[in-house]
Amino acid sequence: MSTVDETLIKAETLKALLVARAVGQQPDGEEYVRLRSELMKDHLAKTRLPRFIKHCRTIPEFWAFIQPQFASYRERQRFLAEEFDPLLTKLEEASLNPAIDSSSEILSAVDSVHIQEAWQKAMDRRVTDPEGAVTMARTLLETVCKHVLDKGEIAYADDCDLPKLYRLVAERLNLAPSQHTDQILKRIFGSCSSVVEGLGALRNRVSDAHGPGKFHVKPEPRHAALAVNLAGSMASFLIETLDVVSNAASS
């Protein structure tokens, strides 16, 4: 069972405990405390937990919160369903897309708020705002490239475009095709460069970064999902490679 599947089960169990108490039953209070603590530490769950969870540390505190707000069981059940829906929807989506889950785990741990925000915005906009998602996919890669270069104290121009930034990063992390003699590695790293350049070009063509012209192409959610998935995979690969290179240099 994957990590995200385990988190989904925890979230559903937590919801079930609260529903039980909301309709007059006496659920396991210790299990509630344990699940609440674990979910508040989980990178996928913590930002989408219902706000009242953060303030209700025990089942009795939840009862003191919910009992005076809603007189009927049905109202309480409806409230809990609405409050948990964003979290459960997100976890179900991640469960069906392991690549997204893997990228989220890596990028959420980076010591850069800008990277975390760019990734989250790209994820959130895939369906509702495909053009914005494409823009954020490109922004994510640009931000990760600058993060890598800043860590290595490598200078770059303020107006340096994404392909140029990536070339500097590739050389810094030994990912440039010219740095390898093995033909398979050269081909793979050349493909990585093509992906980055393609995302930059896609952003210029179909995103909301520029005013639409007469022949503006509007991306669909599937196009946005592809752009975000590719950007997430490349970004997490660069972050992992940076860690390997940094650890090797310090050992």
N, C-alpha and C positions, 0 to 999 in steps of 0.2 A: 504494500500500500504506500502510495506517495505521501510526501509531507502535506501537500495541499488537501489530499483526501482525508487525512487525519484531522486537519484543521476544520474541514467541513463537518466532520462528525462531531467534533467538540462544539462547534457553533450550534448545530442542530440540537445537540443534547442540552446545551445551556438554555436555548429557547424553550425546549420541552419542560425543563425544570421550572422556568418562570411561568409558562402557561399553566402548569399544574398548580402552582401557588395562586395564580390569578383566579382560578376557578374553585378555590377553597380547599385544595389538597395540601399535604405536608411533604414536599420533596426533600431529598437529601441536601441539607445545608452545606455540609463539608464538600460535597461534589461540586456545588455551585461555586464555592470559594476557590477550589482548585482550578476549575475550568476558566473562571473569570481571570485568574492570575495568569494562566498559560496563554489565553487569547490576547490579553493586553500586552504580552511580550512578542506575539507573533507578528511578523512584518506585514503579512497580507491582511490580517484581521484587525489590528489595533486601530487603524485609521477609520474603519467602517463599523466598529462596534456602536450600538446605540449609546447615545450620550449618557443616559441614566445609569448604564452599567458601570461607568467610571465612578459614579457617586454612590451606588448601592453596593457596598462591600459584602453584604450578607443577605440571606433570604428575608429576614425580618425588616431590614432596611428597604428592600424592594417592596415588601407588602405595605410599609408605611408610605411609600411613594405612589403605588398604583391604586390602593384601596380608596382614598378620598377623591381621586381623579375620575374614576369611572364606576358607576353604580352597578352595571350589569356585567356578567361574564362575557357576553358577546362583544361588548365594547372593549373590554380588556384584551380579548383574543385578537380583535381587529387591530388594536394599537400595537401589540407585540408583532403581529405579522408584518405590518408596515415598517416598524422600526428595524426588524431583522432582514427585511428584503434586500437592501443594498449589499449587506455583508454576504448573505447566502448566494445571491446572484453572482457576485464577484468570485466567490470560491468555486461555484459550479463552473463558471467560465474558465477559471484557471485549471480546474481539474480536467477539462476537455482539451486544454492546450498546455502540455507540459513544458514546451519551450518558453512560453511566456512566464511560467512559474519559475523556471530556472533563472531567467534573466532578472526577474523581480528580486529573487533571493540575493543575487550578486550585486545588483545596482542599488538596492536599498541599504546595503552595508557599506557603501562607499562614503568616505568622509567628505562629501560634497553635497550640500543642500541643492545646488543648481542641477546636478545630475539627477538626483532623486525627484525633483519637481518636474524636470523635462520628461522623464520616463513616465511619471504618473499622469501628466497631462496627455502624453501621446496615447497611453492606454485608455484613458477616460473618453477621448474624442473619437475613437475608431469608428463607432457606429453613428453617433449623433452629429459629429462634425468631421467628416473624412478629410476635408481640405486642411483643417486645423491639425488633424492627426499627422498628416504628411509633413506639415511645417515643423511640428514638434519632433518627429522622427529625425529630421535633418538637424534640428537644434540639439537633440540629444547627442548625436555623433560629434558635432562641433564642440560641444561642452566637454565630452569625454576626451577628445583629442587635446584640447587646451589643458585639461586636468593632467594628462600624461606629460605634456611638455612642461607645464609649471612644476611638476614634481621633479622633473629632470633638469630644471633651471635652463631650459632651452628657449631662446628668444624667438618670437614670431611677430610679424606685423599685425597691427590692429585690424587691417582690412584683408588679412590672409583668408582666402576662400577654403572651403572644405577639402577639396582634393589636395591642395598644397599643405594644409594642416596634417592630413593623413599621411602624406609622403614623409613629413618630418617625424611623425609618430612611428611609422613603419621602420624607418632607419634607427630610431631610438630603441625600438623593441626587437630589432633583428627580424622584421617581418617583410622587408623589401625583397622582391624576387631576385634582385641583383646580388643580394647577400647570400644566396644559396646556389649550390651546383646541382643538387638533386632535382630532376625535372618535375617530379610530382609536387614537391614543395614549391617550386617556382610557379607551377600552374595554379596551385591552391592560393598562394599569396597574391598572385596576379588577379585571380578571381575576386579576392577580398577587396582589392583596390578598385576593381570594376563595380562591385556592389556599392562601395562608398560613392564613387563618381555618379553612378546611376541614381542613387538616392538624392544626391545634390541636384541632378538634372530634373528629376521628378518633382522635387520641391519647387524649382523655378517654373515648371510647366503647369502643374495642376494644383498647387497649394494655394492658400490664401495670403501668401507673402507678397504678392503683387496684384495690382488691379487687373481684372479680367479683360481681355481683348475680345475681338470679334470671334476668334476661333478658340476661345478658352475651353479646355477640357475639364469637366467636373468629375473628380474621382468618386468611385462608389466605395461602400464600406469594405468590400473585399480588397480593393486596391490599398486602402488605408491600412488594413490588417497586414497585408504583405509588407508594406513599408515599415510599419512598426515592428513586426517580427524580425525583419532583416536588421533594422537599426538596433534592436535589443540584443540580438545575437552577436553582432559586431561589437557593440559597446561592452557587453559582458566579457567577450573574448579579449578585448584590449585591456580591460581592468584586471582580468586574471593573469594575462601575460605581464602586465606591469608589476603585479605582486611577485611573480616568479623572478623577473629580472631584478627587482629591488632586493629580494631575499638573497639571491645569488651574489649580488654586489656587497651585501653587508656580512656575508659569511666568510 
